[in-house]
Structures are given as C-alpha cells and as structure tokens.
Amino acid sequence: MNWFTAGVVFIIAWWLILLALLPVGVRGQHEDYTPLDGTDPGAPQETGLKKKMIWTTCGAAAVTLVGYVIAISGIIQPPQIQW
C-alpha cells in the first residue's frame, strides 16, 4: 500500500466514522429545559464536536493500519487480470 492509497483509505474512513458518531450523545434543548427564543426545540445543547473529531481520527487511523497490515501480509490477494 503506497502513501496515496493509505491517504484515501484514511479520508474515507474518517468521514464514515464521523458521520456515524455525529448523533451520539446529542441532546436537544427540549429534553432538559425550555428552549431559547428563536431557536428550534430540537437544536442540540452541546455537540461535543471536538471530542468526536479526536475519536474519529483515532478510529480512522486504526482502520488505515488494519488495511495496511492486510495489504502487506498478503492475506487478501488482488485478482490476476490479464490485459
């Protein structure tokens, strides 16, 4: 696996993990107290985005590392295509 492939795997894994983590732990304003005037009752109180980005980066690094280990170990072989 070259650096370009590893970068593509990292970016795709990062976005997929981030999109999966975004709704985790988010509570709407209507769940704990009266919403502020002019805001939607379902608007989040606190998103925890910084913490989620750190977890996302760690997860994407782990996915990329697993992909790298699989690529260099030869567990999965690409098909032999004759052109």
C-alpha positions as CSV (number, residue, x, y, z in Angstrom):
1,M,0.0,0.0,0.0
2,N,1.6,3.3,-1.1
3,W,1.1,6.6,0.7
4,F,-1.6,7.8,-1.7
5,T,-3.8,4.7,-1.1
6,A,-3.3,4.9,2.6
7,G,-4.4,8.6,2.5
8,V,-7.5,7.7,0.5
9,V,-8.4,4.9,2.9
10,F,-7.8,7.3,5.9
11,I,-10.0,10.1,4.4
12,I,-12.9,7.8,3.5
13,A,-12.7,6.0,6.9
14,W,-12.6,9.4,8.7
15,W,-15.7,10.7,7.0
16,L,-17.6,7.5,7.5
17,I,-16.8,7.3,11.2
18,L,-17.5,11.0,11.7
19,L,-20.9,10.7,10.1
20,A,-21.7,7.7,12.4
21,L,-20.6,9.5,15.5
22,L,-22.3,12.8,15.0
23,P,-25.7,11.8,16.5
24,V,-24.1,10.0,19.5
25,G,-24.8,11.7,22.8
26,V,-26.5,14.8,21.4
27,R,-29.5,16.0,23.5
28,G,-32.0,18.5,22.2
29,Q,-32.9,21.7,24.1
30,H,-36.4,20.4,24.7
31,E,-35.1,17.4,26.6
32,D,-33.6,19.3,29.6
33,Y,-35.0,22.8,29.7
34,T,-37.2,25.4,27.9
35,P,-35.7,26.2,24.5
36,L,-34.3,29.7,23.9
37,D,-36.5,32.1,22.0
38,G,-35.8,32.0,18.3
39,T,-34.2,28.5,18.3
40,D,-35.6,25.2,17.3
41,P,-36.5,23.0,20.2
42,G,-34.6,20.1,18.7
43,A,-31.4,22.1,18.4
44,P,-28.5,20.5,20.3
45,Q,-27.4,21.9,23.6
46,E,-23.8,20.8,23.1
47,T,-22.5,18.8,20.3
48,G,-19.1,17.6,21.7
49,L,-17.6,18.0,18.2
50,K,-14.0,18.3,19.3
51,K,-14.2,15.0,21.3
52,K,-15.9,13.3,18.3
53,M,-13.2,14.5,15.9
54,I,-10.5,13.1,18.2
55,W,-12.3,9.7,18.3
56,T,-12.9,9.8,14.6
57,T,-9.2,10.4,13.9
58,C,-8.2,7.6,16.2
59,G,-10.7,5.3,14.6
60,A,-9.6,6.2,11.0
61,A,-6.0,5.7,11.9
62,A,-6.9,2.2,13.3
63,V,-8.8,1.3,10.1
64,T,-6.0,2.5,7.9
65,L,-3.5,0.5,10.0
66,V,-5.6,-2.6,9.7
67,G,-5.8,-2.1,5.9
68,Y,-2.1,-1.6,5.7
69,V,-1.4,-4.8,7.6
70,I,-3.8,-6.7,5.4
71,A,-2.2,-5.3,2.3
72,I,1.4,-6.1,3.2
73,S,0.7,-9.5,4.8
74,G,-0.9,-10.9,1.6
75,I,-4.0,-12.2,3.4
76,I,-6.2,-10.8,0.6
77,Q,-4.7,-11.1,-2.8
78,P,-5.8,-8.9,-5.7
79,P,-7.1,-10.9,-8.7
80,Q,-4.6,-11.6,-11.5
81,I,-6.1,-9.9,-14.5
82,Q,-4.5,-10.4,-17.9
83,W,-4.9,-7.3,-20.1
